Amino acid sequence: MQYLISVIDDGAGRATPSEDAAIDVFNDHLQAEGYWVFAGGLGTTDAATTIDNRGDQAVVTDGPFLESKEYLAGFWIIEAPDLDVVLKLAAEGSKACHRKVEVRPFLTA
């Protein structure tokens, strides 16, 4: 099953060089053990654009869809056999990036 591990930043900003190094080691571990699907860091909320096309015309707004002190800073998508494995990996990821993380399963069709 695939899971999303979201990295939650509370304003700490970009990763430090030591955090980047720890993230690289964690990413290497995920790849070596066959858990890796994809991962990425995201730009700040200042670079976000929100599009709402539920009405007659699309409404494009600069900024995030929600003003918050915490925001999504990055993510890992992993493949794991069960939630216990994912929670262990998420704890390792949180330690590596020095941020809170949230785990969610992808829905299956």
Contacts in CASP RR format, 6 or more apart in sequence:
PFRMAT RR
TARGET T0000
AUTHOR 0000-0000-0000
METHOD contacts of the structure
MODEL  1
MQYLISVIDDGAGRATPSEDAAIDVFNDHLQAEGYWVFAGGLGTTDAATT
IDNRGDQAVVTDGPFLESKEYLAGFWIIEAPDLDVVLKLAAEGSKACHRK
VEVRPFLTA
1 79 0 8 1.000
1 80 0 8 1.000
1 81 0 8 1.000
1 82 0 8 1.000
1 105 0 8 1.000
1 106 0 8 1.000
1 108 0 8 1.000
2 37 0 8 1.000
2 77 0 8 1.000
2 78 0 8 1.000
2 79 0 8 1.000
2 105 0 8 1.000
2 106 0 8 1.000
3 77 0 8 1.000
3 78 0 8 1.000
3 79 0 8 1.000
3 80 0 8 1.000
3 86 0 8 1.000
3 103 0 8 1.000
3 104 0 8 1.000
3 105 0 8 1.000
3 106 0 8 1.000
4 75 0 8 1.000
4 76 0 8 1.000
4 77 0 8 1.000
4 103 0 8 1.000
4 104 0 8 1.000
4 105 0 8 1.000
4 106 0 8 1.000
5 75 0 8 1.000
5 76 0 8 1.000
5 77 0 8 1.000
5 78 0 8 1.000
5 86 0 8 1.000
5 89 0 8 1.000
5 90 0 8 1.000
5 93 0 8 1.000
5 101 0 8 1.000
5 102 0 8 1.000
5 103 0 8 1.000
6 72 0 8 1.000
6 74 0 8 1.000
6 75 0 8 1.000
6 101 0 8 1.000
6 102 0 8 1.000
6 103 0 8 1.000
6 104 0 8 1.000
7 41 0 8 1.000
7 72 0 8 1.000
7 73 0 8 1.000
7 74 0 8 1.000
7 75 0 8 1.000
7 76 0 8 1.000
7 97 0 8 1.000
7 99 0 8 1.000
7 100 0 8 1.000
7 101 0 8 1.000
8 70 0 8 1.000
8 71 0 8 1.000
8 72 0 8 1.000
8 73 0 8 1.000
8 99 0 8 1.000
8 100 0 8 1.000
8 101 0 8 1.000
8 102 0 8 1.000
9 70 0 8 1.000
9 71 0 8 1.000
9 72 0 8 1.000
9 73 0 8 1.000
9 99 0 8 1.000
10 69 0 8 1.000
10 70 0 8 1.000
10 99 0 8 1.000
10 100 0 8 1.000
11 69 0 8 1.000
11 70 0 8 1.000
11 71 0 8 1.000
12 98 0 8 1.000
12 99 0 8 1.000
13 44 0 8 1.000
13 73 0 8 1.000
15 23 0 8 1.000
15 97 0 8 1.000
15 98 0 8 1.000
16 98 0 8 1.000
19 96 0 8 1.000
19 97 0 8 1.000
19 98 0 8 1.000
22 95 0 8 1.000
22 96 0 8 1.000
22 97 0 8 1.000
22 98 0 8 1.000
23 93 0 8 1.000
23 96 0 8 1.000
23 97 0 8 1.000
25 96 0 8 1.000
26 92 0 8 1.000
26 93 0 8 1.000
26 96 0 8 1.000
26 97 0 8 1.000
27 36 0 8 1.000
27 39 0 8 1.000
29 92 0 8 1.000
30 36 0 8 1.000
30 39 0 8 1.000
30 76 0 8 1.000
30 78 0 8 1.000
30 89 0 8 1.000
34 79 0 8 1.000
35 78 0 8 1.000
35 79 0 8 1.000
35 80 0 8 1.000
35 85 0 8 1.000
35 89 0 8 1.000
36 76 0 8 1.000
36 78 0 8 1.000
36 79 0 8 1.000
37 76 0 8 1.000
37 77 0 8 1.000
37 78 0 8 1.000
37 79 0 8 1.000
38 76 0 8 1.000
38 77 0 8 1.000
39 74 0 8 1.000
39 75 0 8 1.000
39 76 0 8 1.000
39 77 0 8 1.000
40 74 0 8 1.000
40 75 0 8 1.000
40 76 0 8 1.000
41 73 0 8 1.000
41 74 0 8 1.000
41 75 0 8 1.000
42 72 0 8 1.000
42 73 0 8 1.000
42 74 0 8 1.000
42 75 0 8 1.000
43 73 0 8 1.000
44 71 0 8 1.000
45 63 0 8 1.000
45 64 0 8 1.000
45 71 0 8 1.000
46 63 0 8 1.000
48 62 0 8 1.000
48 63 0 8 1.000
48 64 0 8 1.000
48 65 0 8 1.000
49 60 0 8 1.000
49 61 0 8 1.000
49 62 0 8 1.000
49 63 0 8 1.000
50 60 0 8 1.000
50 61 0 8 1.000
50 62 0 8 1.000
50 63 0 8 1.000
50 64 0 8 1.000
50 65 0 8 1.000
51 58 0 8 1.000
51 59 0 8 1.000
51 60 0 8 1.000
51 61 0 8 1.000
52 58 0 8 1.000
52 59 0 8 1.000
52 61 0 8 1.000
53 59 0 8 1.000
64 71 0 8 1.000
70 100 0 8 1.000
73 99 0 8 1.000
76 93 0 8 1.000
77 106 0 8 1.000
78 86 0 8 1.000
78 89 0 8 1.000
80 86 0 8 1.000
80 89 0 8 1.000
83 103 0 8 1.000
83 105 0 8 1.000
86 103 0 8 1.000
87 103 0 8 1.000
90 101 0 8 1.000
90 103 0 8 1.000
93 101 0 8 1.000
94 100 0 8 1.000
94 101 0 8 1.000
END
